[in-house]
Amino acid sequence: MLVVESIIGQMPGAKFGDDTCPLKHTFSDGIYIREIFMPKGMIITSALHKTNYPYFVLEGDLSVITTEGLLRIKAPYWGVTKAGTKRILYIHEDTHWITLHATDETDVEKIREEITVKNYDDLPEQVKKALETKDRERGLICHSQL
């Protein structure tokens, strides 16, 4: 996924960061509510998540690629993001997506550090072990002899 993100980032007109799509941040008694609006036609890569959390697609239509495969989502829809998830999204129609995160923090940058990492090596050990187990069960672990 990180390689694909790098390739997408080299495309003409590629944008990075939170300025790409409008975000709204709301806080309520130990919950951070993050709303994002993603316009039709965009290709977006998500952050690499180190926590589990629920998400809700209130409006829109999008295709989502993860290590689990391809999923077409049409609103209304909800799901749970599992720790270790990174997504590539293609937005078929304007989409409004909301995530909820358990935290008492109200500084968005500090929350980002709590819930995401830059690369797979920085994931918590239990998340890396769970991903490795899942990959092994699906036959995705490669072994080679040098």
C-alpha positions in Angstrom: 0.0 0.0 0.0 2.8 2.4 0.8 4.3 1.8 -2.7 1.0 2.5 -4.4 0.7 5.7 -2.3 4.1 6.8 -3.5 3.1 6.2 -7.1 -0.1 8.1 -6.7 1.8 10.9 -5.0 3.9 11.4 -8.2 0.9 11.8 -10.5 0.3 15.4 -11.9 -2.0 17.3 -9.6 -1.3 15.1 -6.6 -2.2 16.8 -3.2 -1.1 15.8 0.3 -2.4 16.4 3.8 -5.6 17.6 5.3 -6.0 20.5 2.8 -7.0 18.0 0.1 -10.5 17.5 1.4 -12.6 19.6 3.8 -12.3 18.2 7.4 -14.5 19.0 10.4 -13.3 18.2 13.9 -15.7 17.8 16.8 -15.2 16.7 20.4 -17.6 15.2 22.9 -16.9 13.5 26.3 -13.9 11.3 25.3 -14.8 11.1 21.6 -13.1 12.7 18.7 -15.4 13.0 15.7 -13.7 13.4 12.3 -15.7 14.3 9.3 -14.3 14.4 5.8 -15.9 15.4 2.5 -14.3 13.7 -0.6 -15.3 15.0 -4.0 -16.2 12.8 -7.0 -13.2 11.6 -9.1 -10.5 11.7 -6.4 -8.1 8.9 -5.6 -7.2 9.1 -1.9 -5.0 7.1 0.4 -5.8 6.9 4.1 -3.4 7.0 7.0 -2.1 3.7 8.5 -4.3 3.1 11.6 -3.0 1.6 14.8 -6.4 1.5 16.6 -9.8 0.0 15.9 -12.6 2.5 15.4 -16.1 2.8 13.8 -16.7 4.7 10.6 -19.9 5.9 8.9 -20.5 6.8 5.2 -23.4 9.2 5.3 -23.6 9.9 1.6 -21.7 8.9 -1.5 -20.3 6.0 -3.5 -16.7 4.8 -3.4 -14.4 1.9 -4.1 -12.1 0.9 -1.3 -9.0 -1.3 -1.7 -7.3 -2.7 1.4 -5.1 -5.8 2.0 -8.5 -7.5 2.5 -9.5 -6.8 -1.1 -11.9 -4.5 -3.0 -15.1 -3.2 -1.4 -17.7 -1.0 -3.1 -19.4 1.2 -0.5 -22.7 3.1 -1.2 -24.2 5.2 1.5 -25.7 4.7 4.0 -23.0 2.3 5.3 -21.0 1.7 8.5 -18.1 -0.5 9.5 -15.2 -0.9 11.8 -11.6 -0.1 10.8 -9.2 -2.6 12.2 -5.8 -1.6 13.5 -3.2 -2.1 10.7 -5.6 -0.8 8.0 -4.5 1.4 5.2 -6.9 2.2 2.3 -6.9 3.4 -1.2 -10.2 5.0 -2.2 -11.7 6.0 -5.5 -14.6 8.4 -5.1 -17.4 7.6 -7.6 -19.8 10.2 -6.2 -19.3 13.0 -3.6 -18.8 11.2 -0.3 -19.2 12.3 3.4 -17.3 9.9 5.8 -17.2 10.2 9.6 -14.9 8.4 12.0 -15.2 8.2 15.8 -12.1 7.8 18.0 -12.0 7.3 21.8 -9.7 9.9 23.3 -9.7 12.7 25.9 -7.2 14.6 23.7 -8.5 17.7 21.8 -5.3 18.6 19.9 -5.8 17.1 16.4 -2.1 16.6 15.8 -1.7 14.7 19.1 -4.7 12.6 18.2 -3.2 11.8 14.8 -0.1 10.6 16.6 -2.2 8.5 18.9 -4.2 6.7 16.2 -1.9 6.6 13.1 1.7 5.7 12.1 3.8 6.5 9.1 4.8 2.9 8.3 4.1 -0.7 9.2 7.2 -1.0 11.4 5.8 1.6 13.7 2.6 -0.3 14.5 2.1 -1.6 18.0 3.6 -5.2 18.4 0.2 -6.8 18.9 -1.1 -5.3 15.7 2.0 -6.4 13.7 1.5 -10.0 15.1 -2.2 -10.0 14.2 -1.4 -8.8 10.6 1.3 -11.4 10.3 -1.0 -14.2 11.5 -3.7 -13.1 9.1 -1.2 -13.0 6.2 0.1 -16.4 7.1 -3.5 -17.8 7.2 -4.1 -16.4 3.7 -0.8 -17.7 2.4 0.7 -14.3 1.9 4.0 -14.8 3.8 6.9 -15.3 1.5 9.9 -17.3 2.5 13.1 -17.3 0.6 16.6 -18.8 1.0 19.6 -16.7 0.1 
